[in-house]
Amino acid sequence: MDVALSNAIINTATNMASAKTSDAVNITMLKKALDMQQATATTMIDAMVQAMPQPPLATSGALGTQVNTFA
């Protein structure tokens, strides 16, 4: 058996195992980053809703109380 071939096979197997571990770490970090972005976005949206309350909907009168549609 050729020693160079054996070394190449061992190096390839080691690199593949290392890449698999590296990919798992990268995916975990991506998930954490997305969770942090979600928390930040939720906080910003909540702050906007509190800062700019929506006016109440119209309950009487001609504007905003009737829907006029044509097909």
N, C-alpha and C positions, 0 to 999 in steps of 0.2 A: 504494500500500500504506500502511496506517495505521501510523504510528510507534508508537503506544501498543500496538497488537496485536503488533508485532514485539518490542517490549520485554517484553511479557507472555510471549511464547513463549520468549524468551531467558532470562528470569528463571525460568520453569518448568523449562526444561532444566537450568539451573544448579542449582536447588534439588534436582532429581531426582538429578543426579550427586553432589551433596553428601550427600544422604540415603543413596545407595548406599554411599559411602565410610564414612559414619558407621555404617551397619548392619554393614559388614564389621569395623570396629574393635570395635563392641559384641560381635559374635559371638566375635571373637578373645579379648577380655577375659573373656567368659563361659566359654570353654573353659579358659582359664588358671585361673580361679577354681574350676571343677569339678575340674581336675587337683590343685589345692592341697587341696581338700576330700577328695579321694580319698586323697592321701598322708597327711593328718592322720588320717583314719578308719582307714587301714591301720595306722598307728603305734599308735593307741589300741587297736585290736583285738589287735595283737601283744603290747602291754603287758599287757592283761587276760589273755590266754592264759598268759603267763609268770607272772603274779601268782597266778592261780587254776588250778593244774593239775587236770585231771580225774582222779578216782579210777579205778583199774583196774576193768574189768568183772569180774563174778563168773564164775568158771570151775567152781566146785563148789558143792554144796548145793542146797537147794530154792528159794531166792529168787534170782531174776534169771537162772536158767539154763534155764528152761523157758517156752515160750509156750503158753498155753492159750486157744484160740479156739473160739467157737461161731458157727454161721451161722444 
